[in-house]
Structure formats: structure tokens, C-alpha cells
């Protein structure tokens, strides 16, 4: 399905469906593949669950504004909190971009991208999933799930899902928990270009707009473009 601009920028839900038994919305075309992935994980002893899926423009805007104003914590590449009061506006901008997308340019707007975890690995029922490197890297509670996913992705058997944020070379920090449904997300991503990005930022009222415009070329290349499977 060719998306309209409202779908692309997180201002429509017409392309979404609810994952059965959950509150989470994903793209209509991704649902069957997600169910297959979940069933395959179950056969291996994992309870693959969604921690985050579709996120609207307004939801992403709330996250962006709270981080830009120092209300929500800023993290370095290892997940360690930064001291907001010591950072310049430009440093704040790039700290946000390391872990959070610009409203209107989040892959979560499309419903193709999900953040996942293994419910069976939770140490207690009250444990709050944080989606941090510590949880998913070697020795982390969700590491076995992601080691298994590594093999599926490498063999091309992950039902169309891959990791768009998988290397430290990209601007966004590696997010092992972030999966994207390539058959839909790749065509969507190709609809974005530097001109659309610049015009969108110029027409916005985003906090840190001046810094976004100043560094727009670098930001598009490092934080909007992502490698394919």
C-alpha cells in the first residue's frame, strides 16, 4: 500500500490493526508475519512480546519536548544518564537523537517497527522493561532471545523482520530490541528525502528547531536514513 503523508508522518491510524490480545497497533501487512515470529519464538521457549509499536506524531512530540526541556532523562551511547544542565542546545539535540526520533520521522509512525522483549525472562512479574543495552547485550536477561533472533535474521528466516539500528556507525545507538518489517518499511523509507525533511522542520514548531535546521543535512544522513536488511 502506497502511504499518504498522514500515514508517513504519524498522523493517521488507517493502516493499523491491533495485535490480538494486546493494546498494540501494527501495520495491517505486518500482523501475520509477527504472529508467525511469535509462534516460532514460543517453540524455542520464548514469550516474544511487544513493548512499543505504533507511535503517533503527538506521542513522539511529547517524548521529544520532554527530553528537549530536561523533563525526561538524556542518555549517552551506553545508556548512562547525562547532566542536562551542562549541555549546549546542540549537545542536547544530538543526545536526544541518539535514542529518540524527530516527531514526524519516527519509524514507529508507520506501524512497521516494534520494540520487543521476552516475557518469560522477566525476573519478577513487577519488573519494568527499560529497553536498554544492559538488558539485551551479553549477560542481559533478554540476550538469549536476541541471540536466537540473530540467527534467524542472518539466515533470512525472520518472517520479514530485521534490525534497522544494529551498528554503532549509524547515528542512532544500536537497538537490539527494535525490529522492522522490511516488506513495508523499506518502501516507506524510500519516500523520505532531504528536501522533505528540511521543509517539514522549517514548517514545524519543534523545540530545538533552530539547531535542527542548522544540522539538517547531517541529521538526515545519520539519523533518518537507515541501512536495509
Buried (B, 14 or more C-beta within 10 A) or exposed (E): EEBEEBBBBBBBEEBBBEBEEEEBBBBBBBBEBBEBBBEBBEEEEBBBBBBBBBBBBEBBBBBBBBBBEEEBBBBEEEBEEBEBEEBEEEBBBBBBBBBBBBBBBBBBBBBBBBBBBBBBBBEEEEEEBEBBBEBBBEEBBBBBBBEBBBEBBEEEEBBBBBBBBBEEEBBBBBBBBBBBBBBBBBBBBEEBEBEBBBEBBEEBEBBBBEBBBBBBEEBBEBBBBBEEB
